[in-house]
Amino acid sequence: MNWSSLLDVVIGRPAYGTYLVAMAAHQGVDVIDTTGTVLAVHLSEKGVNSHGSLNPDAEYNRNLIGPNFRHSDGFPKNSKLATSLRDDGSVQLLKRS
């Protein structure tokens, strides 16, 4: 991943995650949707998850990235690879078309 090609986005603000994943995909990095096999738990204090969107600079990333960027390229369902569980409980890697 060519990190120097990324805009100076702010972690914890809206649009950070989809921008980062989409840029990885645009640069040919293998992006794998693991939602079918990984249970991710995000622990935080009550109300912390929404703090980024409540911040006075909540639109910083979106303004920096601009309106023409395809954030959908960073959605898990749009990755070219995905994992799934086999009947025996093992994980397999699948290519999406």
DRENTORKOL-3810 file (N, C-alpha, C; in nm, 4 decimals):
REM DRENTORKOL-3810
@n.u->0.0849; n.v->-0.1174; n.w->0.0000; ca.u->0.0000; ca.v->0.0000; ca.w->0.0000; c.u->0.0891; c.v->0.1233; c.w->0.0000
@n.u->0.0595; n.v->0.2128; n.w->-0.0878; ca.u->0.1345; ca.v->0.3378; ca.w->-0.0947; c.u->0.0702; c.v->0.4385; c.w->0.0010
@n.u->0.1150; n.v->0.4368; n.w->0.1239; ca.u->0.0550; ca.v->0.5212; ca.w->0.2274; c.u->0.0699; c.v->0.6693; c.w->0.1967
@n.u->0.1762; n.v->0.7074; n.w->0.1291; ca.u->0.1975; ca.v->0.8493; ca.w->0.1002; c.u->0.0969; c.v->0.9031; c.w->-0.0021
@n.u->0.0258; n.v->0.8153; n.w->-0.0705; ca.u->-0.0740; ca.v->0.8600; ca.w->-0.1678; c.u->-0.2081; c.v->0.8931; c.w->-0.1024
@n.u->-0.2231; n.v->0.8575; n.w->0.0244; ca.u->-0.3491; ca.v->0.8830; ca.w->0.0936; c.u->-0.3601; c.v->1.0281; c.w->0.1366
@n.u->-0.4807; n.v->1.0772; n.w->0.1345; ca.u->-0.5068; ca.v->1.2103; ca.w->0.1878; c.u->-0.4884; c.v->1.2066; c.w->0.3391
@n.u->-0.4709; n.v->1.3203; n.w->0.3985; ca.u->-0.4454; ca.v->1.3313; ca.w->0.5424; c.u->-0.5769; c.v->1.3278; c.w->0.6203
@n.u->-0.6476; n.v->1.2128; n.w->0.6096; ca.u->-0.7766; ca.v->1.1972; ca.w->0.6768; c.u->-0.7564; c.v->1.1738; c.w->0.8262
@n.u->-0.8641; n.v->1.1943; n.w->0.9021; ca.u->-0.8584; ca.v->1.1840; ca.w->1.0473; c.u->-0.9261; c.v->1.0547; c.w->1.0926
@n.u->-0.8535; n.v->0.9741; n.w->1.1688; ca.u->-0.9086; ca.v->0.8524; ca.w->1.2267; c.u->-1.0188; c.v->0.8914; c.w->1.3260
@n.u->-1.1270; n.v->0.8154; n.w->1.3262; ca.u->-1.2351; ca.v->0.8398; ca.w->1.4202; c.u->-1.3384; c.v->0.9382; c.w->1.3700
@n.u->-1.3285; n.v->0.9776; n.w->1.2438; ca.u->-1.4279; ca.v->1.0661; ca.w->1.1843; c.u->-1.4970; c.v->0.9912; c.w->1.0712
@n.u->-1.6189; n.v->1.0303; n.w->1.0381; ca.u->-1.6911; ca.v->0.9636; ca.w->0.9291; c.u->-1.6094; c.v->0.9609; c.w->0.7998
@n.u->-1.6230; n.v->0.8544; n.w->0.7260; ca.u->-1.5633; ca.v->0.8307; ca.w->0.5942; c.u->-1.4201; c.v->0.7791; c.w->0.6010
@n.u->-1.3609; n.v->0.7671; n.w->0.7179; ca.u->-1.2225; ca.v->0.7186; ca.w->0.7278; c.u->-1.2112; c.v->0.5733; c.w->0.6815
@n.u->-1.2944; n.v->0.4865; n.w->0.7350; ca.u->-1.2834; ca.v->0.3432; ca.w->0.7076; c.u->-1.3065; c.v->0.3078; c.w->0.5622
@n.u->-1.4146; n.v->0.3583; n.w->0.5047; ca.u->-1.4430; ca.v->0.3250; ca.w->0.3646; c.u->-1.3378; c.v->0.3842; c.w->0.2717
@n.u->-1.2865; n.v->0.5020; n.w->0.3062; ca.u->-1.1799; ca.v->0.5627; ca.w->0.2245; c.u->-1.0552; c.v->0.4754; c.w->0.2264
@n.u->-1.0143; n.v->0.4330; n.w->0.3442; ca.u->-0.8930; ca.v->0.3531; ca.w->0.3571; c.u->-0.9047; c.v->0.2204; c.w->0.2819
@n.u->-1.0163; n.v->0.1514; n.w->0.2982; ca.u->-1.0355; ca.v->0.0221; ca.w->0.2313; c.u->-1.0468; c.v->0.0409; c.w->0.0802
@n.u->-1.1198; n.v->0.1420; n.w->0.0362; ca.u->-1.1335; ca.v->0.1672; ca.w->-0.1078; c.u->-0.9986; c.v->0.2004; c.w->-0.1697
@n.u->-0.9184; n.v->0.2804; n.w->-0.1024; ca.u->-0.7865; ca.v->0.3142; ca.w->-0.1556; c.u->-0.6975; c.v->0.1900; c.w->-0.1635
@n.u->-0.7081; n.v->0.1019; n.w->-0.0671; ca.u->-0.6320; ca.v->-0.0237; ca.w->-0.0734; c.u->-0.6735; c.v->-0.1033; c.w->-0.1970
@n.u->-0.8031; n.v->-0.1151; n.w->-0.2185; ca.u->-0.8530; ca.v->-0.1884; ca.w->-0.3351; c.u->-0.8069; c.v->-0.1225; c.w->-0.4649
@n.u->-0.8115; n.v->0.0101; n.w->-0.4710; ca.u->-0.7685; ca.v->0.0820; ca.w->-0.5918; c.u->-0.6204; c.v->0.0605; c.w->-0.6210
@n.u->-0.5430; n.v->0.0348; n.w->-0.5168; ca.u->-0.3988; ca.v->0.0146; ca.w->-0.5334; c.u->-0.3617; c.v->-0.1323; c.w->-0.5526
@n.u->-0.4613; n.v->-0.2181; n.w->-0.5645; ca.u->-0.4347; ca.v->-0.3590; ca.w->-0.5913; c.u->-0.4066; c.v->-0.4432; c.w->-0.4685
@n.u->-0.4314; n.v->-0.3880; n.w->-0.3495; ca.u->-0.4144; ca.v->-0.4645; ca.w->-0.2257; c.u->-0.5321; c.v->-0.5607; c.w->-0.2136
@n.u->-0.5057; n.v->-0.6842; n.w->-0.1742; ca.u->-0.6140; ca.v->-0.7803; ca.w->-0.1537; c.u->-0.6987; c.v->-0.7382; c.w->-0.0347
@n.u->-0.8250; n.v->-0.7102; n.w->-0.0612; ca.u->-0.9213; ca.v->-0.6744; ca.w->0.0427; c.u->-1.0136; c.v->-0.7942; c.w->0.0588
@n.u->-1.0261; n.v->-0.8434; n.w->0.1796; ca.u->-1.1041; ca.v->-0.9645; ca.w->0.2061; c.u->-1.2191; c.v->-0.9326; c.w->0.3001
@n.u->-1.3397; n.v->-0.9658; n.w->0.2577; ca.u->-1.4585; ca.v->-0.9519; ca.w->0.3414; c.u->-1.4640; c.v->-1.0738; c.w->0.4333
@n.u->-1.4411; n.v->-1.0527; n.w->0.5615; ca.u->-1.4404; ca.v->-1.1630; ca.w->0.6582; c.u->-1.5662; c.v->-1.1657; c.w->0.7444
@n.u->-1.6692; n.v->-1.0907; n.w->0.7049; ca.u->-1.7893; ca.v->-1.0839; ca.w->0.7890; c.u->-1.8576; c.v->-1.2189; c.w->0.8053
@n.u->-1.8345; n.v->-1.3107; n.w->0.7129; ca.u->-1.8954; ca.v->-1.4428; ca.w->0.7243; c.u->-1.8249; c.v->-1.5348; c.w->0.8225
@n.u->-1.7056; n.v->-1.4958; n.w->0.8684; ca.u->-1.6284; ca.v->-1.5859; ca.w->0.9535; c.u->-1.5698; c.v->-1.5218; c.w->1.0786
@n.u->-1.5720; n.v->-1.3902; n.w->1.0874; ca.u->-1.5111; ca.v->-1.3223; ca.w->1.2021; c.u->-1.6169; c.v->-1.2449; c.w->1.2777
@n.u->-1.6244; n.v->-1.2711; n.w->1.4048; ca.u->-1.7129; ca.v->-1.1941; ca.w->1.4913; c.u->-1.6271; c.v->-1.0868; c.w->1.5560
@n.u->-1.6497; n.v->-0.9643; n.w->1.5174; ca.u->-1.5728; ca.v->-0.8536; ca.w->1.5736; c.u->-1.6563; c.v->-0.7834; c.w->1.6793
@n.u->-1.5947; n.v->-0.7565; n.w->1.7902; ca.u->-1.6630; ca.v->-0.6880; ca.w->1.8987; c.u->-1.5873; c.v->-0.5597; c.w->1.9275
@n.u->-1.6588; n.v->-0.4502; n.w->1.9261; ca.u->-1.5979; ca.v->-0.3202; ca.w->1.9560; c.u->-1.6472; c.v->-0.2776; c.w->2.0932
@n.u->-1.5563; n.v->-0.2715; n.w->2.1870; ca.u->-1.5922; ca.v->-0.2316; ca.w->2.3225; c.u->-1.5575; c.v->-0.0855; c.w->2.3432
@n.u->-1.6498; n.v->-0.0127; n.w->2.3991; ca.u->-1.6243; ca.v->0.1276; ca.w->2.4261; c.u->-1.7154; c.v->0.1738; c.w->2.5388
@n.u->-1.6877; n.v->0.2919; n.w->2.5864; ca.u->-1.7747; ca.v->0.3502; ca.w->2.6871; c.u->-1.9075; c.v->0.3846; c.w->2.6229
@n.u->-2.0100; n.v->0.4003; n.w->2.7016; ca.u->-2.1422; ca.v->0.4331; ca.w->2.6503; c.u->-2.1353; c.v->0.5620; c.w->2.5681
@n.u->-2.1849; n.v->0.5547; n.w->2.4443; ca.u->-2.1925; ca.v->0.6715; ca.w->2.3589; c.u->-2.0671; c.v->0.7047; c.w->2.2816
@n.u->-1.9582; n.v->0.6332; n.w->2.3027; ca.u->-1.8324; ca.v->0.6675; ca.w->2.2368; c.u->-1.8401; c.v->0.6457; c.w->2.0859
@n.u->-1.9128; n.v->0.5460; n.w->2.0400; ca.u->-1.9162; ca.v->0.5159; ca.w->1.8976; c.u->-1.9635; c.v->0.6323; c.w->1.8124
@n.u->-2.0459; n.v->0.7184; n.w->1.8643; ca.u->-2.0979; ca.v->0.8288; ca.w->1.7848; c.u->-2.0167; c.v->0.9564; c.w->1.8009
@n.u->-1.9139; n.v->0.9547; n.w->1.8821; ca.u->-1.8388; ca.v->1.0775; ca.w->1.9070; c.u->-1.7794; c.v->1.1379; c.w->1.7811
@n.u->-1.7314; n.v->1.0585; n.w->1.6894; ca.u->-1.6722; ca.v->1.1119; ca.w->1.5677; c.u->-1.7691; c.v->1.1959; c.w->1.4876
@n.u->-1.8937; n.v->1.1496; n.w->1.4770; ca.u->-1.9920; ca.v->1.2245; ca.w->1.3987; c.u->-2.0477; c.v->1.3441; c.w->1.4752
@n.u->-2.0240; n.v->1.3494; n.w->1.6056; ca.u->-2.0706; ca.v->1.4633; ca.w->1.6851; c.u->-1.9631; c.v->1.5707; c.w->1.7006
@n.u->-1.8427; n.v->1.5413; n.w->1.6558; ca.u->-1.7326; ca.v->1.6349; ca.w->1.6684; c.u->-1.7555; c.v->1.7561; c.w->1.5775
@n.u->-1.7134; n.v->1.8753; n.w->1.6191; ca.u->-1.7312; ca.v->1.9934; ca.w->1.5338; c.u->-1.6685; c.v->1.9792; c.w->1.3946
@n.u->-1.5650; n.v->1.8960; n.w->1.3816; ca.u->-1.5031; ca.v->1.8755; ca.w->1.2502; c.u->-1.5447; c.v->1.7417; c.w->1.1877
@n.u->-1.6657; n.v->1.6980; n.w->1.2166; ca.u->-1.7137; ca.v->1.5674; ca.w->1.1699; c.u->-1.7102; c.v->1.5543; c.w->1.0176
@n.u->-1.7240; n.v->1.6610; n.w->0.9453; ca.u->-1.7252; ca.v->1.6559; ca.w->0.7986; c.u->-1.5868; c.v->1.6729; c.w->0.7377
@n.u->-1.4838; n.v->1.6803; n.w->0.8199; ca.u->-1.3485; ca.v->1.7046; ca.w->0.7704; c.u->-1.3077; c.v->1.6040; c.w->0.6627
@n.u->-1.3212; n.v->1.4744; n.w->0.6925; ca.u->-1.2787; ca.v->1.3719; ca.w->0.5962; c.u->-1.3591; c.v->1.3809; c.w->0.4677
@n.u->-1.4897; n.v->1.3923; n.w->0.4796; ca.u->-1.5740; ca.v->1.3981; ca.w->0.3596; c.u->-1.5387; c.v->1.5192; c.w->0.2736
@n.u->-1.5148; n.v->1.6321; n.w->0.3374; ca.u->-1.4776; ca.v->1.7527; ca.w->0.2628; c.u->-1.3423; c.v->1.7355; c.w->0.1953
@n.u->-1.2470; n.v->1.6740; n.w->0.2645; ca.u->-1.1140; ca.v->1.6528; ca.w->0.2095; c.u->-1.1168; c.v->1.5543; c.w->0.0924
@n.u->-1.1889; n.v->1.4457; n.w->0.1091; ca.u->-1.1967; ca.v->1.3402; ca.w->0.0075; c.u->-1.2744; c.v->1.3894; c.w->-0.1152
@n.u->-1.3772; n.v->1.4650; n.w->-0.0932; ca.u->-1.4573; ca.v->1.5204; ca.w->-0.2022; c.u->-1.5770; c.v->1.4342; c.w->-0.2374
@n.u->-1.6715; n.v->1.4935; n.w->-0.3097; ca.u->-1.7985; ca.v->1.4253; ca.w->-0.3376; c.u->-1.7916; c.v->1.3177; c.w->-0.4451
@n.u->-1.6857; n.v->1.3125; n.w->-0.5228; ca.u->-1.6804; ca.v->1.2181; ca.w->-0.6344; c.u->-1.6122; c.v->1.0854; c.w->-0.6010
@n.u->-1.5626; n.v->1.0724; n.w->-0.4799; ca.u->-1.4967; ca.v->0.9478; ca.w->-0.4398; c.u->-1.6019; c.v->0.8406; c.w->-0.4172
@n.u->-1.5769; n.v->0.7206; n.w->-0.4697; ca.u->-1.6726; ca.v->0.6098; ca.w->-0.4555; c.u->-1.6449; c.v->0.5322; c.w->-0.3269
@n.u->-1.7086; n.v->0.5759; n.w->-0.2197; ca.u->-1.6912; ca.v->0.5088; ca.w->-0.0902; c.u->-1.7396; c.v->0.3642; c.w->-0.0964
@n.u->-1.8325; n.v->0.3353; n.w->-0.1860; ca.u->-1.8852; ca.v->0.1990; ca.w->-0.1971; c.u->-1.7760; c.v->0.0988; c.w->-0.2349
@n.u->-1.6670; n.v->0.1443; n.w->-0.2954; ca.u->-1.5550; ca.v->0.0545; ca.w->-0.3253; c.u->-1.4919; c.v->0.0006; c.w->-0.1972
@n.u->-1.5183; n.v->0.0662; n.w->-0.0842; ca.u->-1.4647; ca.v->0.0228; ca.w->0.0438; c.u->-1.5617; c.v->-0.0578; c.w->0.1272
@n.u->-1.6803; n.v->-0.0867; n.w->0.0737; ca.u->-1.7782; ca.v->-0.1680; ca.w->0.1464; c.u->-1.7362; c.v->-0.3150; c.w->0.1406
@n.u->-1.7498; n.v->-0.3886; n.w->0.2495; ca.u->-1.7112; ca.v->-0.5306; ca.w->0.2488; c.u->-1.7757; c.v->-0.6106; c.w->0.1361
@n.u->-1.9009; n.v->-0.5844; n.w->0.1071; ca.u->-1.9715; ca.v->-0.6618; ca.w->0.0038; c.u->-1.9130; c.v->-0.6410; c.w->-0.1354
@n.u->-1.8312; n.v->-0.5379; n.w->-0.1532; ca.u->-1.7724; ca.v->-0.5102; ca.w->-0.2838; c.u->-1.6285; c.v->-0.5584; c.w->-0.2971
@n.u->-1.5775; n.v->-0.6286; n.w->-0.1964; ca.u->-1.4412; ca.v->-0.6817; ca.w->-0.2063; c.u->-1.4390; c.v->-0.7991; c.w->-0.3046
@n.u->-1.3228; n.v->-0.8230; n.w->-0.3621; ca.u->-1.3077; ca.v->-0.9310; ca.w->-0.4603; c.u->-1.2869; c.v->-1.0663; c.w->-0.3948
@n.u->-1.2569; n.v->-1.0658; n.w->-0.2648; ca.u->-1.2356; ca.v->-1.1895; ca.w->-0.1909; c.u->-1.3231; c.v->-1.1905; c.w->-0.0668
@n.u->-1.3632; n.v->-1.3098; n.w->-0.0241; ca.u->-1.4437; ca.v->-1.3241; ca.w->0.0972; c.u->-1.4119; c.v->-1.4581; c.w->0.1624
@n.u->-1.4410; n.v->-1.4665; n.w->0.2898; ca.u->-1.4256; ca.v->-1.5937; ca.w->0.3607; c.u->-1.5624; c.v->-1.6518; c.w->0.3908
@n.u->-1.5668; n.v->-1.7835; n.w->0.3996; ca.u->-1.6890; ca.v->-1.8522; ca.w->0.4427; c.u->-1.6490; c.v->-1.9758; c.w->0.5220
@n.u->-1.7432; n.v->-2.0238; n.w->0.6005; ca.u->-1.7180; ca.v->-2.1434; ca.w->0.6811; c.u->-1.7554; c.v->-2.2688; c.w->0.6043
@n.u->-1.6682; n.v->-2.3665; n.w->0.6094; ca.u->-1.6998; ca.v->-2.4977; ca.w->0.5546; c.u->-1.7791; c.v->-2.5757; c.w->0.6590
@n.u->-1.8374; n.v->-2.6851; n.w->0.6169; ca.u->-1.9150; ca.v->-2.7702; ca.w->0.7078; c.u->-1.8316; c.v->-2.8215; c.w->0.8246
@n.u->-1.7013; n.v->-2.8388; n.w->0.8027; ca.u->-1.6159; ca.v->-2.8904; ca.w->0.9098; c.u->-1.5657; c.v->-2.7797; c.w->1.0034
@n.u->-1.6102; n.v->-2.6553; n.w->0.9793; ca.u->-1.5710; ca.v->-2.5439; ca.w->1.0653; c.u->-1.4476; c.v->-2.4689; c.w->1.0194
@n.u->-1.3814; n.v->-2.5195; n.w->0.9172; ca.u->-1.2642; ca.v->-2.4484; ca.w->0.8653; c.u->-1.3097; c.v->-2.3303; c.w->0.7779
@n.u->-1.2172; n.v->-2.2411; n.w->0.7545; ca.u->-1.2477; ca.v->-2.1210; ca.w->0.6764; c.u->-1.1907; c.v->-2.1377; c.w->0.5360
@n.u->-1.2708; n.v->-2.0988; n.w->0.4380; ca.u->-1.2221; ca.v->-2.1015; ca.w->0.2997; c.u->-1.2248; c.v->-1.9609; c.w->0.2421
@n.u->-1.1333; n.v->-1.9350; n.w->0.1518; ca.u->-1.1248; ca.v->-1.8068; ca.w->0.0837; c.u->-1.1909; c.v->-1.8214; c.w->-0.0531
@n.u->-1.2823; n.v->-1.7316; n.w->-0.0828; ca.u->-1.3566; ca.v->-1.7364; ca.w->-0.2088; c.u->-1.3283; c.v->-1.6133; c.w->-0.2924
@n.u->-1.3211; n.v->-1.6314; n.w->-0.4238; ca.u->-1.3108; ca.v->-1.5184; ca.w->-0.5160; c.u->-1.4524; c.v->-1.4808; c.w->-0.5600
@n.u->-1.4779; n.v->-1.3504; n.w->-0.5585; ca.u->-1.6063; ca.v->-1.3011; ca.w->-0.6077; c.u->-1.5890; c.v->-1.2510; c.w->-0.7506
@n.u->-1.6953; n.v->-1.2623; n.w->-0.8278; ca.u->-1.6873; ca.v->-1.2115; ca.w->-0.9653; c.u->-1.7494; c.v->-1.0743; c.w->-0.9745
END
